[in-house]
Amino acid sequence: MPPHPKRKHSKGRRDRRRAHDALTATPLAPCTNCGQMHRLHTVCPNCGYYDGKEVVAKKKDKTGS
């Protein structure tokens, strides 16, 4: 059987342990080609450009009935 704690840890001790568990928002930057916000150092999901060059070819949407 594994050992069990003899005493309850206080709320302050618990909260200090969890001080570094908070999530941080990922930084966003505007795309140099289309202007939409995207994650840094990744291909723009909207237009497929990275560092001024087309990396992923995107299909053009046909909006017409």
N, CA, C and O atoms as CSV, one atom per row, in Angstrom:
chain,resi,resn,atom,element,x,y,z
A,1,MET,N,N,0.842,-1.182,0.000
A,1,MET,CA,C,0.000,0.000,0.000
A,1,MET,C,C,0.893,1.254,0.000
A,1,MET,O,O,1.899,1.299,0.709
A,2,PRO,N,N,0.527,2.263,-0.790
A,2,PRO,CA,C,1.330,3.492,-0.801
A,2,PRO,C,C,1.078,4.305,0.467
A,2,PRO,O,O,0.034,4.172,1.106
A,3,PRO,N,N,2.043,5.145,0.821
A,3,PRO,CA,C,1.865,5.966,2.032
A,3,PRO,C,C,0.808,7.048,1.832
A,3,PRO,O,O,0.601,7.535,0.721
A,4,HIS,N,N,0.155,7.407,2.910
A,4,HIS,CA,C,-0.866,8.446,2.884
A,4,HIS,C,C,-0.395,9.633,3.718
A,4,HIS,O,O,0.371,9.462,4.667
A,5,PRO,N,N,-0.852,10.839,3.365
A,5,PRO,CA,C,-0.433,12.005,4.157
A,5,PRO,C,C,-1.023,11.955,5.568
A,5,PRO,O,O,-2.163,11.536,5.767
A,6,LYS,N,N,-0.217,12.393,6.540
A,6,LYS,CA,C,-0.686,12.397,7.924
A,6,LYS,C,C,-1.554,13.602,8.217
A,6,LYS,O,O,-2.460,13.531,9.048
A,7,ARG,N,N,-1.280,14.724,7.533
A,7,ARG,CA,C,-2.024,15.958,7.801
A,7,ARG,C,C,-2.543,16.547,6.491
A,7,ARG,O,O,-1.970,16.332,5.423
A,8,LYS,N,N,-3.635,17.289,6.600
A,8,LYS,CA,C,-4.205,17.962,5.438
A,8,LYS,C,C,-3.336,19.160,5.067
A,8,LYS,O,O,-2.908,19.917,5.938
A,9,HIS,N,N,-3.079,19.327,3.776
A,9,HIS,CA,C,-2.332,20.506,3.311
A,9,HIS,C,C,-3.265,21.706,3.333
A,9,HIS,O,O,-4.437,21.597,2.973
A,10,SER,N,N,-2.745,22.843,3.755
A,10,SER,CA,C,-3.572,24.040,3.853
A,10,SER,C,C,-3.935,24.560,2.461
A,10,SER,O,O,-3.298,24.211,1.467
A,11,LYS,N,N,-4.969,25.399,2.408
A,11,LYS,CA,C,-5.406,25.991,1.135
A,11,LYS,C,C,-4.312,26.871,0.543
A,11,LYS,O,O,-4.137,26.915,-0.675
A,12,GLY,N,N,-3.582,27.566,1.398
A,12,GLY,CA,C,-2.493,28.408,0.915
A,12,GLY,C,C,-1.385,27.604,0.273
A,12,GLY,O,O,-0.845,27.998,-0.761
A,13,ARG,N,N,-1.044,26.487,0.875
A,13,ARG,CA,C,-0.001,25.625,0.311
A,13,ARG,C,C,-0.472,25.028,-1.012
A,13,ARG,O,O,0.302,24.939,-1.964
A,14,ARG,N,N,-1.726,24.625,-1.073
A,14,ARG,CA,C,-2.295,24.090,-2.309
A,14,ARG,C,C,-2.277,25.142,-3.409
A,14,ARG,O,O,-1.899,24.850,-4.544
A,15,ASP,N,N,-2.686,26.372,-3.076
A,15,ASP,CA,C,-2.748,27.440,-4.068
A,15,ASP,C,C,-1.363,27.873,-4.540
A,15,ASP,O,O,-1.187,28.225,-5.707
A,16,ARG,N,N,-0.386,27.848,-3.646
A,16,ARG,CA,C,0.981,28.174,-4.059
A,16,ARG,C,C,1.531,27.121,-5.017
A,16,ARG,O,O,2.285,27.446,-5.935
A,17,ARG,N,N,1.161,25.886,-4.808
A,17,ARG,CA,C,1.597,24.831,-5.714
A,17,ARG,C,C,0.983,25.025,-7.098
A,17,ARG,O,O,1.623,24.733,-8.108
A,18,ARG,N,N,-0.243,25.513,-7.146
A,18,ARG,CA,C,-0.952,25.707,-8.419
A,18,ARG,C,C,-0.681,27.066,-9.066
A,18,ARG,O,O,-1.317,27.409,-10.062
A,19,ALA,N,N,0.250,27.838,-8.518
A,19,ALA,CA,C,0.505,29.192,-9.020
A,19,ALA,C,C,0.994,29.190,-10.466
A,19,ALA,O,O,0.758,30.162,-11.183
A,20,HIS,N,N,1.664,28.137,-10.915
A,20,HIS,CA,C,2.234,28.092,-12.253
A,20,HIS,C,C,1.376,27.292,-13.226
A,20,HIS,O,O,1.813,27.029,-14.346
A,21,ASP,N,N,0.176,26.901,-12.834
A,21,ASP,CA,C,-0.667,26.067,-13.684
A,21,ASP,C,C,-1.577,26.858,-14.608
A,21,ASP,O,O,-2.299,26.258,-15.404
A,22,ALA,N,N,-1.570,28.179,-14.532
A,22,ALA,CA,C,-2.482,28.988,-15.329
A,22,ALA,C,C,-2.093,28.916,-16.802
A,22,ALA,O,O,-0.909,28.868,-17.135
A,23,LEU,N,N,-3.093,28.908,-17.681
A,23,LEU,CA,C,-2.855,28.886,-19.116
A,23,LEU,C,C,-2.616,30.311,-19.614
A,23,LEU,O,O,-3.223,31.260,-19.117
A,24,THR,N,N,-1.738,30.448,-20.587
A,24,THR,CA,C,-1.481,31.759,-21.182
A,24,THR,C,C,-2.013,31.766,-22.612
A,24,THR,O,O,-2.006,30.740,-23.293
A,25,ALA,N,N,-2.467,32.920,-23.054
A,25,ALA,CA,C,-2.984,33.053,-24.415
A,25,ALA,C,C,-1.838,33.019,-25.411
A,25,ALA,O,O,-0.771,33.579,-25.161
A,26,THR,N,N,-2.064,32.353,-26.550
A,26,THR,CA,C,-1.019,32.296,-27.561
A,26,THR,C,C,-0.913,33.651,-28.249
A,26,THR,O,O,-1.934,34.258,-28.571
A,27,PRO,N,N,0.307,34.135,-28.479
A,27,PRO,CA,C,0.467,35.434,-29.125
A,27,PRO,C,C,0.047,35.375,-30.584
A,27,PRO,O,O,0.345,34.406,-31.283
A,28,LEU,N,N,-0.641,36.408,-31.042
A,28,LEU,CA,C,-1.124,36.489,-32.417
A,28,LEU,C,C,-0.483,37.674,-33.120
A,28,LEU,O,O,-0.116,38.662,-32.484
A,29,ALA,N,N,-0.353,37.570,-34.426
A,29,ALA,CA,C,0.204,38.650,-35.230
A,29,ALA,C,C,-0.619,38.761,-36.511
A,29,ALA,O,O,-1.146,37.756,-36.988
A,30,PRO,N,N,-0.740,39.955,-37.073
A,30,PRO,CA,C,-1.481,40.092,-38.332
A,30,PRO,C,C,-0.679,39.505,-39.491
A,30,PRO,O,O,0.543,39.646,-39.544
A,31,CYS,N,N,-1.365,38.856,-40.405
A,31,CYS,CA,C,-0.736,38.292,-41.594
A,31,CYS,C,C,-0.294,39.436,-42.501
A,31,CYS,O,O,-1.033,40.401,-42.694
A,32,THR,N,N,0.922,39.326,-43.062
A,32,THR,CA,C,1.419,40.387,-43.940
A,32,THR,C,C,0.722,40.380,-45.291
A,32,THR,O,O,0.766,41.376,-46.012
A,33,ASN,N,N,0.075,39.269,-45.647
A,33,ASN,CA,C,-0.591,39.169,-46.942
A,33,ASN,C,C,-2.063,39.569,-46.861
A,33,ASN,O,O,-2.516,40.421,-47.627
A,34,CYS,N,N,-2.822,38.955,-45.928
A,34,CYS,CA,C,-4.271,39.205,-45.882
A,34,CYS,C,C,-4.692,40.047,-44.686
A,34,CYS,O,O,-5.794,40.595,-44.691
A,35,GLY,N,N,-3.853,40.167,-43.663
A,35,GLY,CA,C,-4.176,40.996,-42.511
A,35,GLY,C,C,-4.910,40.290,-41.387
A,35,GLY,O,O,-5.123,40.880,-40.328
A,36,GLN,N,N,-5.299,39.044,-41.591
A,36,GLN,CA,C,-6.004,38.305,-40.539
A,36,GLN,C,C,-5.016,37.860,-39.478
A,36,GLN,O,O,-3.868,37.540,-39.786
A,37,MET,N,N,-5.464,37.840,-38.214
A,37,MET,CA,C,-4.601,37.443,-37.112
A,37,MET,C,C,-4.347,35.933,-37.166
A,37,MET,O,O,-5.261,35.148,-37.420
A,38,HIS,N,N,-3.083,35.535,-36.922
A,38,HIS,CA,C,-2.717,34.130,-36.888
A,38,HIS,C,C,-1.599,33.944,-35.880
A,38,HIS,O,O,-1.005,34.922,-35.426
A,39,ARG,N,N,-1.300,32.677,-35.520
A,39,ARG,CA,C,-0.240,32.387,-34.563
A,39,ARG,C,C,1.112,32.733,-35.163
A,39,ARG,O,O,1.307,32.649,-36.375
A,40,LEU,N,N,2.043,33.123,-34.303
A,40,LEU,CA,C,3.380,33.481,-34.756
A,40,LEU,C,C,4.120,32.255,-35.295
A,40,LEU,O,O,3.923,31.142,-34.807
A,41,HIS,N,N,4.958,32.460,-36.289
A,41,HIS,CA,C,5.826,31.430,-36.873
A,41,HIS,C,C,5.039,30.257,-37.431
A,41,HIS,O,O,5.531,29.128,-37.414
A,42,THR,N,N,3.831,30.493,-37.924
A,42,THR,CA,C,3.033,29.451,-38.559
A,42,THR,C,C,2.448,29.990,-39.850
A,42,THR,O,O,2.372,31.204,-40.043
A,43,VAL,N,N,2.038,29.102,-40.725
A,43,VAL,CA,C,1.400,29.489,-41.976
A,43,VAL,C,C,0.024,30.065,-41.663
A,43,VAL,O,O,-0.690,29.547,-40.804
A,44,CYS,N,N,-0.342,31.128,-42.354
A,44,CYS,CA,C,-1.659,31.750,-42.149
A,44,CYS,C,C,-2.738,30.767,-42.601
A,44,CYS,O,O,-2.712,30.320,-43.748
A,45,PRO,N,N,-3.688,30.418,-41.725
A,45,PRO,CA,C,-4.731,29.469,-42.122
A,45,PRO,C,C,-5.717,30.053,-43.123
A,45,PRO,O,O,-6.449,29.309,-43.775
A,46,ASN,N,N,-5.746,31.375,-43.252
A,46,ASN,CA,C,-6.696,32.017,-44.161
A,46,ASN,C,C,-6.184,32.013,-45.598
A,46,ASN,O,O,-6.912,31.615,-46.508
A,47,CYS,N,N,-4.940,32.450,-45.816
A,47,CYS,CA,C,-4.435,32.601,-47.185
A,47,CYS,C,C,-3.320,31.623,-47.537
A,47,CYS,O,O,-3.018,31.455,-48.718
A,48,GLY,N,N,-2.694,30.967,-46.548
A,48,GLY,CA,C,-1.650,29.991,-46.829
A,48,GLY,C,C,-0.272,30.593,-47.048
A,48,GLY,O,O,0.613,29.911,-47.565
A,49,TYR,N,N,-0.063,31.851,-46.668
A,49,TYR,CA,C,1.233,32.500,-46.846
A,49,TYR,C,C,2.047,32.444,-45.559
A,49,TYR,O,O,1.499,32.454,-44.457
A,50,TYR,N,N,3.387,32.383,-45.726
A,50,TYR,CA,C,4.311,32.469,-44.601
A,50,TYR,C,C,5.558,33.191,-45.082
A,50,TYR,O,O,6.156,32.811,-46.089
A,51,ASP,N,N,5.945,34.229,-44.363
A,51,ASP,CA,C,7.140,35.017,-44.682
A,51,ASP,C,C,7.082,35.575,-46.101
A,51,ASP,O,O,8.096,35.616,-46.798
A,52,GLY,N,N,5.892,36.005,-46.526
A,52,GLY,CA,C,5.731,36.629,-47.835
A,52,GLY,C,C,5.660,35.670,-48.994
A,52,GLY,O,O,5.589,36.106,-50.143
A,53,LYS,N,N,5.677,34.370,-48.733
A,53,LYS,CA,C,5.632,33.384,-49.802
A,53,LYS,C,C,4.441,32.464,-49.599
A,53,LYS,O,O,4.070,32.147,-48.469
A,54,GLU,N,N,3.835,32.031,-50.727
A,54,GLU,CA,C,2.720,31.096,-50.624
A,54,GLU,C,C,3.273,29.703,-50.349
A,54,GLU,O,O,4.026,29.148,-51.149
A,55,VAL,N,N,2.888,29.153,-49.212
A,55,VAL,CA,C,3.379,27.844,-48.800
A,55,VAL,C,C,2.320,26.784,-49.047
A,55,VAL,O,O,2.635,25.687,-49.508
A,56,VAL,N,N,1.072,27.100,-48.745
A,56,VAL,CA,C,-0.044,26.173,-48.915
A,56,VAL,C,C,-0.998,26.789,-49.923
A,56,VAL,O,O,-1.495,27.896,-49.720
A,57,ALA,N,N,-1.253,26.074,-51.006
A,57,ALA,CA,C,-2.185,26.570,-52.018
A,57,ALA,C,C,-3.606,26.432,-51.501
A,57,ALA,O,O,-4.033,25.337,-51.134
A,58,LYS,N,N,-4.332,27.528,-51.470
A,58,LYS,CA,C,-5.718,27.524,-51.012
A,58,LYS,C,C,-6.648,27.529,-52.210
A,58,LYS,O,O,-6.365,28.155,-53.231
A,59,LYS,N,N,-7.778,26.812,-52.072
A,59,LYS,CA,C,-8.779,26.804,-53.126
A,59,LYS,C,C,-9.619,28.076,-53.024
A,59,LYS,O,O,-9.908,28.553,-51.926
A,60,LYS,N,N,-9.996,28.606,-54.153
A,60,LYS,CA,C,-10.858,29.791,-54.183
A,60,LYS,C,C,-12.308,29.335,-54.031
A,60,LYS,O,O,-12.748,28.408,-54.713
A,61,ASP,N,N,-13.047,29.988,-53.137
A,61,ASP,CA,C,-14.455,29.652,-52.925
A,61,ASP,C,C,-15.293,30.228,-54.059
A,61,ASP,O,O,-15.115,31.381,-54.454
A,62,LYS,N,N,-16.192,29.429,-54.568
A,62,LYS,CA,C,-17.119,29.911,-55.610
A,62,LYS,C,C,-18.422,30.283,-54.918
A,62,LYS,O,O,-19.170,29.415,-54.470
A,63,THR,N,N,-18.682,31.575,-54.838
A,63,THR,CA,C,-19.931,32.027,-54.200
A,63,THR,C,C,-20.876,32.479,-55.298
A,63,THR,O,O,-20.847,33.629,-55.736
A,64,GLY,N,N,-21.687,31.577,-55.718
A,64,GLY,CA,C,-22.677,31.899,-56.761
A,64,GLY,C,C,-23.660,30.754,-56.888
A,64,GLY,O,O,-23.301,29.591,-56.709
A,65,SER,N,N,-24.890,31.087,-57.196
A,65,SER,CA,C,-25.890,30.034,-57.314
A,65,SER,C,C,-26.265,29.826,-58.742
A,65,SER,O,O,-27.101,28.974,-59.044
